Amino acid sequence: MTKLRITRRATLMGLGATLATPAILRAESTDAFPQNEPAIRDEVPVQRNLSAFSQQDWQDHFDQLGKGCLLADISSRALHYWGPDGETYRLFPSSVPMTEELTRRGYSQIVRKAENPSWTPTQSMRERDPTLPVRIEGGAPGNPLGTRAMYLDWPAYLVHGTHDTRKIGRQSSSGCIGLYNQHVEELYELVQVGTQVRLL
């Protein structure tokens, strides 16, 4: 008969594996990191710190859930959503403003939503790039707002989709928070007008 010998070292190794398992499962099971996005030829891969995409608590940022809460974390390039039911939670990778000068931080709220929004560059955008068109209609392939937009009560600030998937996870916007189109479409169905927003 074989004797099972339990040593302190074996116990500690087993405990370590047990404690690590939930974190590994969370990292593998999240749908916030699409694996089937098209590869960009000749592009240097972006190094991402997956630990930055950790779940947060709404209570750390808002006094109450109300109609729901959105937290755009500029440093980790992630967007968190908590539903008014206290159960619904989503976490998506996002694009963030290109520079600190274009970054606005603080509290706002969603005041309007639009499917296939049209895009009109702001005056400051046109000053930076005079070649920009006056307007791009909703649904056009080159429209930088993608398939859905949620407007904040700050002028010209939105949470929106993008057709250019290279922008996600990067400093690539003029102030807005961008998401993959499939993610913004999922979020659009959840977010109500009046949802609280914090850009951190």
C-alpha positions in Angstrom: 0.0 0.0 0.0 1.4 3.4 -1.0 1.4 6.0 1.8 0.4 9.6 1.0 2.8 11.9 2.6 1.6 15.5 3.2 4.5 17.9 3.6 4.5 21.6 4.3 5.9 22.3 0.9 3.2 20.3 -0.9 0.5 22.0 1.1 1.9 25.5 0.3 2.2 24.7 -3.4 -1.4 23.4 -3.5 -2.7 26.5 -1.7 -0.8 28.7 -4.2 -2.4 26.9 -7.2 -5.8 27.2 -5.6 -5.5 30.9 -5.0 -4.2 31.6 -8.5 -7.0 29.6 -10.3 -9.8 32.2 -10.0 -7.6 35.0 -11.4 -6.5 32.8 -14.3 -10.1 31.8 -15.0 -11.3 35.4 -15.0 -8.5 36.4 -17.4 -9.5 33.6 -19.8 -13.2 33.9 -19.6 -13.7 37.7 -20.2 -15.2 38.7 -23.5 -13.7 42.2 -23.3 -10.6 41.1 -25.3 -11.7 39.9 -28.8 -9.3 37.4 -30.2 -10.7 37.5 -33.8 -9.9 41.1 -34.6 -8.1 41.4 -38.0 -4.3 41.7 -37.7 -2.8 44.9 -38.9 0.1 44.3 -41.3 3.5 45.7 -40.4 2.2 46.9 -37.0 4.2 46.5 -33.8 2.1 44.6 -31.3 0.8 46.8 -28.4 1.9 45.5 -25.0 -1.1 45.5 -22.7 -1.1 45.1 -18.9 -4.0 42.7 -18.3 -3.9 43.5 -14.6 -5.1 47.0 -15.4 -8.3 45.5 -16.7 -9.5 44.4 -13.3 -13.0 44.7 -12.0 -13.7 47.7 -9.9 -16.5 48.6 -7.5 -19.0 51.3 -8.4 -19.0 52.5 -4.8 -15.4 53.7 -5.2 -16.6 56.3 -7.8 -20.3 57.0 -7.3 -22.6 57.7 -4.4 -25.5 55.7 -5.8 -26.3 53.5 -8.9 -29.2 55.6 -10.1 -29.9 54.8 -13.8 -26.4 53.1 -14.0 -22.8 54.2 -14.0 -20.0 54.4 -16.5 -16.4 54.8 -15.5 -13.8 55.6 -18.2 -10.4 54.9 -16.8 -8.0 56.8 -18.9 -4.8 55.3 -17.5 -5.9 51.7 -18.0 -7.8 52.5 -21.2 -10.9 50.6 -20.0 -14.6 51.4 -19.7 -16.6 50.0 -16.8 -20.4 49.8 -16.7 -22.7 49.0 -13.8 -26.4 48.6 -14.3 -29.1 50.1 -12.1 -30.0 46.5 -10.9 -26.7 46.2 -9.0 -26.0 42.9 -10.9 -25.1 43.9 -14.4 -21.4 44.7 -15.0 -19.4 45.1 -18.2 -15.7 45.8 -18.8 -14.4 46.9 -22.2 -11.1 48.0 -23.6 -11.3 51.5 -25.0 -9.4 54.2 -26.9 -8.6 57.4 -24.9 -7.6 61.0 -25.8 -4.3 61.5 -27.6 -2.9 64.0 -25.1 -3.5 65.3 -21.6 -4.6 68.7 -23.2 -7.5 66.8 -24.9 -8.4 64.9 -21.8 -11.2 66.1 -19.6 -11.8 64.4 -16.2 -14.6 64.6 -13.8 -18.3 63.8 -13.6 -20.9 64.0 -16.4 -23.9 62.0 -17.6 -25.4 60.6 -20.8 -27.9 63.1 -22.3 -28.5 61.6 -25.7 -28.0 58.3 -27.7 -27.8 57.8 -31.5 -27.7 54.8 -33.8 -25.4 55.3 -36.8 -24.5 58.9 -35.8 -23.3 61.5 -38.2 -20.0 63.2 -37.4 -19.1 66.9 -37.6 -15.5 67.8 -36.7 -15.2 70.5 -34.1 -13.5 73.8 -34.9 -10.3 72.8 -33.0 -10.2 69.5 -34.9 -10.4 71.4 -38.2 -7.6 73.8 -37.0 -5.4 70.8 -36.3 -6.3 69.1 -39.6 -7.8 71.4 -42.3 -8.3 68.4 -44.6 -11.1 67.0 -42.5 -14.5 67.0 -44.2 -17.3 69.3 -42.9 -19.5 66.3 -42.1 -19.7 62.5 -42.5 -23.1 61.0 -42.5 -24.1 58.1 -40.2 -23.4 54.7 -41.6 -20.6 55.8 -43.9 -17.5 53.6 -43.8 -15.2 56.5 -42.9 -17.4 57.8 -40.0 -15.2 57.8 -36.9 -18.2 57.4 -34.5 -18.9 53.9 -35.7 -22.3 52.4 -35.3 -23.5 53.9 -31.9 -22.9 57.0 -29.9 -23.8 58.1 -26.4 -23.4 61.9 -25.8 -22.2 63.4 -22.5 -23.5 66.7 -21.2 -20.0 68.1 -22.0 -20.1 69.5 -25.6 -18.3 67.3 -28.1 -17.6 64.4 -25.7 -19.0 61.0 -26.5 -18.7 57.3 -25.8 -18.9 55.8 -29.3 -17.9 52.9 -31.6 -15.2 52.9 -34.2 -14.6 51.1 -37.5 -10.8 51.5 -37.0 -10.0 48.7 -34.6 -6.4 49.8 -34.3 -7.5 52.7 -32.1 -8.7 50.5 -29.2 -6.3 50.3 -26.3 -4.4 53.4 -27.5 -4.3 57.2 -27.0 -6.0 57.9 -30.3 -9.0 60.2 -29.8 -9.6 63.9 -29.6 -11.3 63.6 -26.2 -13.9 60.8 -26.7 -13.9 57.3 -25.4 -14.0 54.7 -28.3 -15.1 51.1 -28.3 -15.1 48.2 -30.7 -18.5 48.4 -32.6 -19.7 45.1 -31.2 -19.0 46.4 -27.7 -20.6 49.8 -28.1 -23.7 48.1 -29.6 -23.9 45.8 -26.5 -23.4 48.8 -24.2 -25.9 51.0 -26.1 -28.7 48.5 -25.2 -27.9 48.8 -21.5 -27.2 52.5 -21.0 -30.1 54.8 -20.3 -30.2 58.6 -20.8 -29.3 59.9 -17.3 -26.6 57.3 -16.7 -23.8 58.8 -14.6 -20.3 59.0 -16.1 -16.9 59.6 -14.6 -13.7 60.1 -16.6 -10.9 59.3 -14.3 
